[in-house]
Amino acid sequence: MNIFEIYKIALDLLKSKTETIMLIEKVFGLNRIDISLNPYLKVDENKKNIFFEYVYRIKNGEPIQYVLGKTSFFGLDLKVGPGVFIPRPETELLVEYIFNNFKKNFSGNVIDLCSGSGAIAICIKNYFKNSKVWAIEKSSKAFNYLVENAKINNTKIKYIFGDIFDEFSKFKDNKFDIIISNPPYIKTDDIEKLDKNVKFEPYMALDGGKDGLDFYRNILKFWLPKLKKNGIMIFELGINQHEKVKKILQNYKFYNMKILKDFSNIERIAIIGIMYKLAV
Ligand SMILES: C[S@@+](CC[C@H](N)C(=O)[O-])C[C@H]1O[C@@H](n2cnc3c(N)ncnc32)[C@H](O)[C@@H]1O
């Protein structure tokens, strides 16, 4: 079989030129130009079998990032695979907010709760070289990716394998300038209704409890005391959660919340802190 025949069959199955080319690059090391210059190039039989195994995994709903074993986040290359949540473009907005609102020489303390692949923590440490960044993750599979991603990106973060609802007790009060989190926020009953490909991702990364708000409620309860007076907490939110999180925050005198929308005009980011009292 030649490479052009392979391309045509895969395109017919996947209905996506981009995914077909990405898989061809991964397995055969050939790009779009190589295919058009050498369409009759015979392919290795073993590689062909591996290639179609990948094609069928994707056709079966598995995210392409798992099949490729990698993704990119804010320009960083990250390893991912079954067992770790795939970082999303919306989450880049949290990181972008931090980049735009802190000076490049920022040297404070940052903690990323529910760190997954480490996307947020690694990005922040990479940019603010003088900062001290902690990352907590409870799933052992995800934690292994976190450690590996920090290594391949040459980033020294302090990673903690643990539960954010236990680990808070190990930190002093008023310690962090930034507490950041993209926690699980899907209502337990809604997980079944998610797209097939999202269901390939770990349950622990999705389940936000009965009303989807367990993590916001508990992070505020356990971690707000760990925030410095002028520090900020920044969360990613699920759809229609901003008013509910605002209501939870009413239990905390002096704190206020600012909301930012994402590219689809959805209230996606909550920034919490005393300094936002007048900004809302
Ligand atoms: C939605 S994912 C986000 C991962 C990463 N922050 C990102 O944006 O790509 C949530 C992560 O929280 C982790 N997690 C769930 N419960 C946790 C807990 N109690 N303590 C620490 N991590 C937890 C999951 O394993 C998962 O990696």
The ligand as an ORCA input file, in Angstrom:
! r2SCAN-3c Opt
* xyz 0 1
  C     -10.625     19.256     35.421
  S      -9.124     18.456     35.803
  C      -8.028     19.819     35.554
  C      -6.606     19.462     35.424
  C      -5.687     20.659     35.110
  N      -5.766     21.652     36.162
  C      -6.053     21.286     33.786
  O      -6.632     22.375     33.765
  O      -5.777     20.672     32.740
  C      -9.224     18.286     37.552
  C      -8.068     17.533     38.224
  O      -8.334     17.461     39.634
  C      -7.854     16.233     40.158
  N      -8.534     16.018     41.450
  C      -9.807     15.610     41.680
  N     -10.063     15.584     43.001
  C      -8.939     16.014     43.626
  C      -8.586     16.233     44.999
  N      -9.477     16.029     45.973
  N      -7.340     16.659     45.286
  C      -6.426     16.879     44.284
  N      -6.705     16.693     42.984
  C      -7.947     16.280     42.638
  C      -8.217     15.264     39.039
  O      -7.496     14.073     39.154
  C      -7.875     16.093     37.805
  O      -6.533     15.906     37.445
*
